[in-house]
Amino acid sequence: MNQAQSRRLRTNCLLLLPLLVASTPLLSMATTILPATATTHFALEGLTAGASLPAGVALNVTVKAMTASGTVDPDYAGTIRFSSTAPRALLPADYTFNPSVDRGTKVFLVTFQSFGLWELLVQDINITNIKSHVPSITVTPGPPVRFIVELDSATVAGTAYALQVIPVDESGNRTGYNGRVHFETTALRALLPPDSDVYFIPEETPLPEFRVTFSSAAPDPKTLTVTDVTGQKISGSASTVVRAGPFAHVKLSTTAPDPAPTCSETTLVLTAEDAWDNPVTDVPTTPVTLCAASGSSATFVRSTLERSAYSTPCVTGILASTAQVVWKDTKQEDVEFTVSGLAAKAPLTLHFKAGIPSAQTSNFSFSESTKEPAPLLFRSGQLTAQLTLRDQCGNPATLPADKRLSFSANPPLVVTSPVEDAPGKWKTSVSLPECPTNASETLAVWPLINDEVLTSSGKQVKRHVLPQCSTVAKLSVLTSADSLVAEPGEMVEFEVQVSTEGDLTVTGGVLMLKSQGLTVIGASTSGQALPVKGDGFELPELRKGSPLTVKVTAQTTTQLDQTVSTEVWVQDPERTLLTQKERVDFKQKDLGVDVGCGCQTGGLPVQLVTWLALIVVASRPRGGLRRLRRGERIDP
C-alpha cells in the first residue's frame, strides 16, 4: 500500500467513527425489539361468557394462543396475565409460554370466591391487543358450612337485643339454608329464642332476627352459640360482655351459719343490685338504714357503711356498692333485720343459739403432759386427752343427740372411744401399740364432731405426740474382737450379755441371730442349752441386777475369702425389739501360704499344698519358653 492509499484509509476511518458512535443507541434499541408472533388472540376453554359456577371451586381454564386463521400458534413465547373484577379471586401468576413445552397451549387453575357477576381477562403483558375477555360470569354461593352470629359485643342485663344468624359457605359468602336451629349460652341466666325453623335466601333483606335477653351480668365475655339440629352439622357463635342494669334494690344476706352461735360476731351483708339480682356499682347517694327487731338483745359491733352512725337498734350510712354490718347477741333468740331508705327486698331473720361448741373457747390438752409435743413411752406409756367444749360465750357446750364426738390420730397411735365425764368435758386414752418406723416423726391427735374437724382461726385443733421408743433391755458382746478369728470350716464361739434396764422384768425374750458365713449350732447359759424358739433361742426370765450371759456356738463355712459375721438382738414373741442390734465380725486366720518363695506352708494339709502348686504351675505362660544359655540372665 502506497502513501496515498494509506492516507485515504485513515480519512475514511475518521469519517466512519462519528457514525459508529451515533449509531450505538440504535443498536441497543434493536436488542429490545420483541420477536414477531403469529398469535392474534387467545382462546379460553373451561370458562365461557354467561357461565354459572359455585364459589370456592377451582376451575381448569385452558389458554390457547390463536392465529388469525384460527389455528394454535405453537411458537408463541409471550407472557400472559390474568385479571378479574371479582374480589378475592385466586388467579394464576404471570406466565411465559415455552414453545418447546407448551406448543401454544397451557392449563391454569382459577377460583372465584365471591358471590356475584364478574369478568375475567387474559392478556399478553407486552402486546395488549392479544387477549381474551370473558364477561358475565355468575358465581353462586356454595353449600352452608357455618353460621355467622351477629350480636353486640357489650350488652346490658334485662335489655332485649336483636340477634342475626347468617349461613355462609366455605368462602364466607351468604348462602341458602333450610333447617332448624337451637340457641344456648354460657351466661347463667338468659331468655333465648326457642328452637326455630329457618329458611334463608342469600338475597333476602332485611335479614331475619331473633330476640335475646341476658339476665346475669359478668365481667368476662359470655358466648351465645347457634347450632343446626337437622343433621347438617353447622354452628356459629358470638361473645358479649353483660353489664349490670340500673340500681333497683338492696339485698340483705349473711355469712353466718344457721343457727348463728351466741356471743359470736355475725356479719350481715348489704348489696346494691339491679332488677335481675346483679351487683351494681352505680348507686344513688341515699342513706340506708339497717335495724334489728325492737326489743332484741342484738348489739351493733362495727360497719363498713360510709359515714355510718349507730342509734339503738339501727345503723345508718351511705351504701356505695356493698357493705358489711357486724352484730352480736348473747341470748338465744330469733332476730329480724330490715333495710329502709332504699328499695329493699324481704327482711332477714338470724337464729341465735347458745351452746354451740367453739374452737376459740374450747380446750384440748393432755393431762399427763403440758409439753408440745407430749412424750409418749413405747410399751408402757399412755396419755389421757381432755377436751372441754365451750360455746362462744365460754359456757359448757353439750352436744345434741344428732352430734357425735370422736377422735382421730396419725397411725400407729391408738385412741379409745371418748367418755363425757361432765357436761362438755370429754376424755380419751392415747397409747403407742408399737414403735413407729420413724421414731423421730411427730404424731398428732385431733377431735371431730360428726367427722368434721374443729378449727380455730382457720387452723385445725390438734395436739402432738412424740414417740419415746427406748429399749427395755440391753445387749453387749463380751468376746473381745482379737478373739473373733476363724478359718474355713472351724467351730467358733462367742458370748453376749443381756440385762434389763430399769425395774422392768422381761419374760419370753428370744435371742435372734442373723448370720453370714456361719451356721449357728446352739446357744447356752450357765452350761444349759437354750431351747429353740422359732428362728432364735428362748431366754430365761430377765430381772434387774441379774444379767444373763449367753454362749453361742457356730461353724464357719469352708469357702475362702467370705465375710463371716452375725447380727444379734433380743425380741419378744410378738417380734417387738427389746434390745438394740449388735454385730459380731470374725477375722480369717492367716493361712501362711507362700508358693514359690521357699516359705513354709504353715501347717496346710498336704492335699491343699499340692493343689496350690499345681495352680501355680498351670498359671505360668507357655508361649516363648526356651532354655537359658550359660551366663544369660533375665531382666525384670
VONU-79819 format. One line per field, with one value per residue (C-alpha): x, y, z; residue number from 0; residue in one letter. Coordinates in steps of 0.1 Angstrom, whole numbers, always signed. Layout:
REM VONU-79819
u <- c(X_...)
v <- c(Y_...)
w <- c(Z_...)
num <- c(NUM_...)
residuo <- c(A_...)
//
This chain:
REM VONU-79819
u <- c(+0_+14_+12_-18_-38_-29_-39_-73_-79_-72_-95_-123_-119_-121_-153_-169_-160_-188_-213_-204_-207_-240_-255_-248_-283_-299_-280_-291_-327_-326_-318_-351_-374_-399_-398_-426_-455_-483_-507_-535_-557_-563_-590_-602_-617_-634_-649_-673_-694_-726_-712_-725_-702_-701_-678_-647_-644_-612_-616_-593_-590_-571_-554_-546_-525_-545_-535_-557_-566_-580_-552_-530_-496_-471_-443_-460_-435_-452_-461_-497_-515_-549_-571_-608_-634_-642_-627_-607_-604_-575_-557_-525_-493_-479_-467_-443_-451_-423_-428_-408_-430_-464_-468_-491_-515_-514_-539_-543_-564_-588_-610_-638_-646_-671_-708_-719_-715_-679_-655_-622_-594_-563_-538_-503_-484_-464_-488_-520_-542_-535_-561_-593_-622_-649_-679_-709_-695_-721_-706_-732_-727_-716_-733_-735_-706_-711_-733_-721_-738_-741_-745_-734_-701_-714_-750_-769_-788_-825_-823_-836_-812_-816_-796_-789_-779_-763_-754_-722_-703_-666_-656_-676_-705_-740_-757_-791_-801_-832_-832_-839_-816_-810_-798_-776_-753_-727_-744_-760_-794_-808_-840_-832_-854_-869_-857_-867_-871_-851_-854_-827_-823_-789_-805_-831_-833_-838_-821_-842_-837_-841_-846_-823_-821_-793_-802_-769_-740_-704_-670_-658_-673_-702_-708_-740_-740_-764_-764_-783_-804_-813_-781_-763_-735_-735_-729_-716_-712_-706_-694_-707_-699_-731_-731_-754_-786_-796_-798_-832_-829_-807_-802_-796_-777_-754_-721_-731_-742_-777_-782_-757_-737_-745_-717_-701_-697_-723_-719_-748_-740_-759_-755_-769_-785_-803_-837_-821_-801_-768_-745_-742_-717_-738_-759_-777_-761_-790_-786_-796_-807_-803_-823_-826_-861_-871_-867_-840_-806_-786_-760_-741_-703_-690_-699_-683_-711_-698_-703_-721_-738_-755_-786_-802_-813_-803_-772_-773_-748_-742_-741_-717_-720_-717_-711_-710_-726_-714_-738_-736_-762_-757_-792_-807_-834_-846_-839_-854_-833_-848_-834_-850_-840_-835_-856_-851_-860_-875_-862_-837_-840_-810_-814_-790_-784_-765_-743_-728_-691_-665_-629_-618_-631_-627_-596_-578_-548_-530_-535_-501_-480_-480_-452_-458_-453_-461_-437_-454_-435_-435_-450_-458_-468_-503_-517_-552_-565_-590_-614_-635_-662_-674_-695_-686_-698_-675_-703_-701_-713_-731_-736_-772_-784_-776_-739_-712_-677_-648_-610_-586_-549_-519_-510_-497_-515_-544_-573_-601_-637_-643_-663_-681_-672_-692_-712_-689_-659_-646_-617_-599_-567_-539_-512_-485_-491_-456_-427_-433_-408_-396_-395_-384_-417_-442_-477_-510_-544_-575_-612_-641_-678_-698_-665_-658_-626_-627_-608_-597_-588_-587_-563_-572_-573_-549_-523_-489_-472_-435_-429_-403_-390_-361_-355_-363_-332_-295_-273_-235_-208_-184_-159_-131_-125_-90_-105_-131_-108_-118_-107_-130_-149_-138_-161_-163_-178_-186_-205_-231_-247_-284_-296_-328_-329_-348_-371_-390_-389_-387_-402_-404_-374_-359_-323_-321_-291_-288_-255_-234_-207_-217_-241_-253_-252_-267_-268_-264_-262_-245_-239_-276_-286_-313_-344_-350_-378_-388_-357_-339_-334_-357_-342_-349_-366_-346_-346_-329_-293_-292_-275_-276_-245_-252_-226_-233_-216_-214_-194_-179_-183_-155_-153_-122_-124_-160_-173_-180_-204_-237_-262_-276_-306_-335_-372_-404_-427_-446_-413_-411_-375_-363_-326_-306_-289_-252_-229_-202_-175_-149_-114_-100_-68_-36_-31_+6_+7_+37_+41_+75_+94_+108_+85_+68_+32_+22_+7_-15_-29_-7_-36_-40_-3_-3_-33_-18_+15_-4_-23_+10_+24_-7_-8_+27_+27_+36_+44_+80_+97_+133_+164_+187_+223_+251_+258_+224_+201_+165_+159_+129)
v <- c(+0_+34_+65_+79_+47_+47_+84_+76_+47_+68_+95_+70_+56_+90_+98_+65_+69_+96_+74_+44_+64_+80_+46_+29_+38_+24_-8_-12_-4_-31_-57_-50_-53_-81_-111_-113_-136_-150_-150_-125_-135_-161_-188_-200_-234_-243_-209_-191_-159_-163_-193_-201_-217_-222_-201_-217_-244_-245_-245_-258_-230_-238_-208_-212_-188_-184_-171_-150_-182_-198_-223_-227_-209_-234_-208_-184_-172_-143_-136_-136_-121_-130_-103_-102_-78_-105_-97_-124_-144_-169_-163_-177_-157_-142_-170_-170_-197_-221_-231_-263_-274_-257_-256_-226_-243_-242_-252_-229_-231_-203_-200_-174_-169_-140_-144_-121_-113_-110_-108_-124_-111_-129_-105_-105_-81_-67_-68_-58_-64_-101_-111_-129_-114_-135_-113_-122_-150_-158_-170_-187_-194_-228_-250_-236_-246_-223_-196_-160_-149_-111_-98_-66_-71_-54_-58_-48_-72_-71_-55_-73_-75_-84_-115_-122_-157_-158_-191_-188_-211_-220_-187_-167_-158_-157_-188_-206_-226_-245_-262_-258_-241_-243_-215_-218_-196_-198_-169_-182_-167_-156_-155_-172_-179_-214_-239_-222_-232_-210_-206_-183_-168_-150_-120_-116_-82_-74_-104_-125_-115_-133_-117_-125_-111_-117_-116_-124_-99_-109_-92_-119_-125_-149_-170_-175_-205_-213_-249_-267_-296_-312_-331_-305_-301_-263_-239_-205_-183_-148_-133_-104_-88_-85_-55_-50_-30_+2_+0_-15_-27_-36_-73_-84_-116_-131_-150_-166_-202_-211_-211_-185_-191_-167_-143_-147_-118_-122_-104_-90_-80_-52_-54_-30_-50_-44_-58_-92_-95_-85_-64_-28_-1_+30_+35_+68_+85_+80_+69_+33_+21_-14_-21_-51_-60_-38_-55_-79_-83_-79_-52_-34_-40_-23_-13_-6_+18_+52_+78_+51_+61_+38_+46_+16_-6_+8_+17_+43_+51_+55_+23_+27_-8_-33_-31_-52_-47_-69_-78_-99_-114_-131_-145_-175_-158_-151_-116_-100_-74_-49_-23_+11_+42_+24_-1_-33_-69_-91_-89_-114_-134_-146_-176_-171_-203_-210_-240_-244_-256_-231_-240_-205_-210_-248_-265_-297_-310_-340_-343_-360_-335_-298_-302_-298_-324_-346_-375_-409_-440_-472_-503_-488_-452_-437_-402_-390_-365_-340_-319_-292_-279_-243_-220_-185_-172_-195_-217_-255_-268_-302_-320_-325_-360_-356_-347_-373_-367_-388_-386_-394_-398_-405_-442_-460_-442_-460_-437_-451_-440_-407_-406_-374_-371_-339_-316_-306_-324_-354_-378_-404_-425_-424_-450_-465_-501_-503_-481_-464_-469_-433_-427_-391_-382_-362_-377_-359_-364_-343_-342_-344_-336_-356_-364_-327_-312_-283_-252_-221_-191_-213_-239_-274_-280_-308_-320_-335_-366_-375_-413_-424_-457_-466_-504_-522_-544_-541_-565_-564_-586_-600_-617_-594_-585_-601_-635_-634_-652_-682_-704_-721_-750_-742_-743_-709_-695_-660_-647_-619_-605_-595_-573_-553_-515_-502_-522_-540_-578_-593_-627_-646_-629_-646_-643_-638_-643_-634_-649_-647_-673_-690_-719_-714_-747_-737_-713_-719_-701_-714_-747_-752_-753_-728_-742_-732_-707_-700_-686_-680_-693_-687_-668_-673_-645_-613_-593_-562_-569_-604_-601_-632_-645_-665_-685_-691_-720_-719_-733_-713_-723_-739_-712_-689_-651_-650_-624_-642_-623_-624_-598_-604_-590_-598_-596_-607_-634_-606_-597_-564_-553_-554_-545_-528_-549_-558_-571_-598_-599_-626_-623_-651_-667_-660_-693_-686_-697_-685_-705_-704_-684_-712_-704_-729_-739_-731_-764_-766_-800_-819_-821_-782_-776_-800_-782_-748_-759_-773_-740_-720_-742_-741_-703_-698_-686_-713_-693_-684_-708_-717_-729_-701_-702_-701_-666_-653_-635_-624_-586_-577)
w <- c(+0_-11_+10_-10_-3_+34_+37_+21_+45_+76_+63_+57_+92_+108_+88_+99_+136_+143_+125_+147_+179_+169_+159_+194_+208_+177_+182_+219_+209_+183_+210_+229_+198_+205_+182_+157_+166_+146_+176_+173_+202_+230_+231_+266_+272_+305_+311_+288_+289_+309_+328_+363_+388_+426_+448_+460_+433_+413_+375_+349_+323_+291_+274_+236_+215_+183_+148_+125_+106_+138_+144_+175_+173_+186_+185_+209_+236_+251_+288_+299_+329_+345_+360_+372_+386_+412_+446_+464_+431_+432_+398_+383_+384_+352_+329_+300_+273_+264_+228_+231_+260_+258_+220_+224_+249_+287_+315_+346_+378_+385_+416_+422_+459_+459_+451_+422_+385_+374_+344_+335_+313_+299_+282_+268_+291_+262_+232_+249_+219_+222_+248_+257_+277_+294_+306_+327_+349_+376_+408_+430_+468_+479_+505_+541_+563_+593_+608_+613_+646_+649_+684_+702_+720_+751_+764_+795_+817_+812_+777_+747_+717_+681_+670_+634_+622_+587_+569_+548_+525_+527_+511_+535_+511_+523_+511_+513_+544_+552_+586_+624_+648_+686_+709_+740_+761_+788_+807_+839_+831_+797_+778_+745_+714_+712_+686_+653_+616_+593_+555_+544_+509_+502_+486_+513_+530_+558_+574_+598_+635_+668_+702_+732_+767_+792_+829_+847_+844_+845_+838_+814_+779_+776_+745_+726_+702_+674_+662_+634_+648_+614_+609_+587_+614_+611_+640_+649_+680_+692_+725_+746_+780_+800_+823_+852_+848_+868_+906_+917_+953_+983_+991_+1027_+1033_+1060_+1061_+1095_+1098_+1106_+1136_+1145_+1177_+1206_+1215_+1181_+1157_+1130_+1097_+1076_+1040_+1021_+983_+958_+929_+896_+889_+879_+912_+897_+919_+907_+915_+904_+934_+944_+973_+996_+1032_+1040_+1075_+1089_+1120_+1144_+1157_+1186_+1220_+1208_+1225_+1192_+1195_+1168_+1166_+1135_+1099_+1066_+1055_+1046_+1073_+1094_+1127_+1153_+1172_+1190_+1174_+1139_+1120_+1092_+1064_+1027_+1006_+977_+963_+991_+1029_+1060_+1094_+1123_+1152_+1183_+1206_+1240_+1241_+1224_+1202_+1167_+1155_+1123_+1104_+1080_+1055_+1048_+1030_+997_+978_+998_+994_+1021_+1058_+1071_+1103_+1122_+1146_+1175_+1195_+1227_+1235_+1200_+1205_+1195_+1189_+1201_+1236_+1239_+1253_+1242_+1262_+1277_+1315_+1319_+1299_+1292_+1266_+1229_+1216_+1246_+1251_+1249_+1261_+1240_+1256_+1289_+1282_+1280_+1278_+1287_+1262_+1277_+1255_+1272_+1249_+1254_+1233_+1222_+1255_+1274_+1288_+1287_+1254_+1254_+1221_+1209_+1200_+1163_+1171_+1177_+1191_+1181_+1180_+1152_+1151_+1130_+1130_+1149_+1178_+1194_+1207_+1228_+1225_+1243_+1275_+1287_+1325_+1329_+1306_+1278_+1293_+1273_+1279_+1258_+1262_+1237_+1235_+1212_+1204_+1187_+1179_+1145_+1117_+1121_+1158_+1153_+1135_+1155_+1156_+1163_+1178_+1170_+1178_+1153_+1156_+1131_+1113_+1108_+1124_+1148_+1135_+1153_+1132_+1101_+1118_+1128_+1166_+1174_+1199_+1190_+1204_+1202_+1205_+1231_+1218_+1241_+1245_+1277_+1277_+1269_+1249_+1247_+1231_+1258_+1235_+1225_+1189_+1189_+1198_+1170_+1145_+1124_+1095_+1069_+1084_+1120_+1151_+1168_+1200_+1213_+1243_+1247_+1278_+1282_+1310_+1318_+1320_+1350_+1372_+1343_+1343_+1309_+1302_+1269_+1254_+1222_+1213_+1175_+1152_+1115_+1102_+1071_+1065_+1098_+1107_+1143_+1162_+1195_+1225_+1262_+1295_+1326_+1308_+1300_+1263_+1254_+1237_+1201_+1197_+1160_+1144_+1177_+1212_+1242_+1271_+1308_+1327_+1330_+1362_+1374_+1387_+1371_+1337_+1316_+1297_+1266_+1247_+1210_+1191_+1154_+1125_+1097_+1060_+1041_+1015_+1014_+1014_+1026_+1052_+1085_+1108_+1127_+1139_+1174_+1192_+1216_+1208_+1224_+1210_+1190_+1173_+1191_+1195_+1232_+1226_+1201_+1174_+1178_+1151_+1157_+1130_+1126_+1110_+1089_+1101_+1082_+1063_+1058_+1021_+1000_+969_+950_+976_+998_+1027_+1049_+1042_+1078_+1085_+1055_+1046_+1020_+995_+997_+992_+962_+946_+951_+935_+905_+902_+902_+875_+854_+856_+841_+805_+780_+748_+741_+766_+760_+779_+791_+779_+803_+815_+803_+827_+826_+831_+852)
num <- c(0_1_2_3_4_5_6_7_8_9_10_11_12_13_14_15_16_17_18_19_20_21_22_23_24_25_26_27_28_29_30_31_32_33_34_35_36_37_38_39_40_41_42_43_44_45_46_47_48_49_50_51_52_53_54_55_56_57_58_59_60_61_62_63_64_65_66_67_68_69_70_71_72_73_74_75_76_77_78_79_80_81_82_83_84_85_86_87_88_89_90_91_92_93_94_95_96_97_98_99_100_101_102_103_104_105_106_107_108_109_110_111_112_113_114_115_116_117_118_119_120_121_122_123_124_125_126_127_128_129_130_131_132_133_134_135_136_137_138_139_140_141_142_143_144_145_146_147_148_149_150_151_152_153_154_155_156_157_158_159_160_161_162_163_164_165_166_167_168_169_170_171_172_173_174_175_176_177_178_179_180_181_182_183_184_185_186_187_188_189_190_191_192_193_194_195_196_197_198_199_200_201_202_203_204_205_206_207_208_209_210_211_212_213_214_215_216_217_218_219_220_221_222_223_224_225_226_227_228_229_230_231_232_233_234_235_236_237_238_239_240_241_242_243_244_245_246_247_248_249_250_251_252_253_254_255_256_257_258_259_260_261_262_263_264_265_266_267_268_269_270_271_272_273_274_275_276_277_278_279_280_281_282_283_284_285_286_287_288_289_290_291_292_293_294_295_296_297_298_299_300_301_302_303_304_305_306_307_308_309_310_311_312_313_314_315_316_317_318_319_320_321_322_323_324_325_326_327_328_329_330_331_332_333_334_335_336_337_338_339_340_341_342_343_344_345_346_347_348_349_350_351_352_353_354_355_356_357_358_359_360_361_362_363_364_365_366_367_368_369_370_371_372_373_374_375_376_377_378_379_380_381_382_383_384_385_386_387_388_389_390_391_392_393_394_395_396_397_398_399_400_401_402_403_404_405_406_407_408_409_410_411_412_413_414_415_416_417_418_419_420_421_422_423_424_425_426_427_428_429_430_431_432_433_434_435_436_437_438_439_440_441_442_443_444_445_446_447_448_449_450_451_452_453_454_455_456_457_458_459_460_461_462_463_464_465_466_467_468_469_470_471_472_473_474_475_476_477_478_479_480_481_482_483_484_485_486_487_488_489_490_491_492_493_494_495_496_497_498_499_500_501_502_503_504_505_506_507_508_509_510_511_512_513_514_515_516_517_518_519_520_521_522_523_524_525_526_527_528_529_530_531_532_533_534_535_536_537_538_539_540_541_542_543_544_545_546_547_548_549_550_551_552_553_554_555_556_557_558_559_560_561_562_563_564_565_566_567_568_569_570_571_572_573_574_575_576_577_578_579_580_581_582_583_584_585_586_587_588_589_590_591_592_593_594_595_596_597_598_599_600_601_602_603_604_605_606_607_608_609_610_611_612_613_614_615_616_617_618_619_620_621_622_623_624_625_626_627_628_629_630_631_632_633_634_635)
residuo <- c(M_N_Q_A_Q_S_R_R_L_R_T_N_C_L_L_L_L_P_L_L_V_A_S_T_P_L_L_S_M_A_T_T_I_L_P_A_T_A_T_T_H_F_A_L_E_G_L_T_A_G_A_S_L_P_A_G_V_A_L_N_V_T_V_K_A_M_T_A_S_G_T_V_D_P_D_Y_A_G_T_I_R_F_S_S_T_A_P_R_A_L_L_P_A_D_Y_T_F_N_P_S_V_D_R_G_T_K_V_F_L_V_T_F_Q_S_F_G_L_W_E_L_L_V_Q_D_I_N_I_T_N_I_K_S_H_V_P_S_I_T_V_T_P_G_P_P_V_R_F_I_V_E_L_D_S_A_T_V_A_G_T_A_Y_A_L_Q_V_I_P_V_D_E_S_G_N_R_T_G_Y_N_G_R_V_H_F_E_T_T_A_L_R_A_L_L_P_P_D_S_D_V_Y_F_I_P_E_E_T_P_L_P_E_F_R_V_T_F_S_S_A_A_P_D_P_K_T_L_T_V_T_D_V_T_G_Q_K_I_S_G_S_A_S_T_V_V_R_A_G_P_F_A_H_V_K_L_S_T_T_A_P_D_P_A_P_T_C_S_E_T_T_L_V_L_T_A_E_D_A_W_D_N_P_V_T_D_V_P_T_T_P_V_T_L_C_A_A_S_G_S_S_A_T_F_V_R_S_T_L_E_R_S_A_Y_S_T_P_C_V_T_G_I_L_A_S_T_A_Q_V_V_W_K_D_T_K_Q_E_D_V_E_F_T_V_S_G_L_A_A_K_A_P_L_T_L_H_F_K_A_G_I_P_S_A_Q_T_S_N_F_S_F_S_E_S_T_K_E_P_A_P_L_L_F_R_S_G_Q_L_T_A_Q_L_T_L_R_D_Q_C_G_N_P_A_T_L_P_A_D_K_R_L_S_F_S_A_N_P_P_L_V_V_T_S_P_V_E_D_A_P_G_K_W_K_T_S_V_S_L_P_E_C_P_T_N_A_S_E_T_L_A_V_W_P_L_I_N_D_E_V_L_T_S_S_G_K_Q_V_K_R_H_V_L_P_Q_C_S_T_V_A_K_L_S_V_L_T_S_A_D_S_L_V_A_E_P_G_E_M_V_E_F_E_V_Q_V_S_T_E_G_D_L_T_V_T_G_G_V_L_M_L_K_S_Q_G_L_T_V_I_G_A_S_T_S_G_Q_A_L_P_V_K_G_D_G_F_E_L_P_E_L_R_K_G_S_P_L_T_V_K_V_T_A_Q_T_T_T_Q_L_D_Q_T_V_S_T_E_V_W_V_Q_D_P_E_R_T_L_L_T_Q_K_E_R_V_D_F_K_Q_K_D_L_G_V_D_V_G_C_G_C_Q_T_G_G_L_P_V_Q_L_V_T_W_L_A_L_I_V_V_A_S_R_P_R_G_G_L_R_R_L_R_R_G_E_R_I_D_P)
//
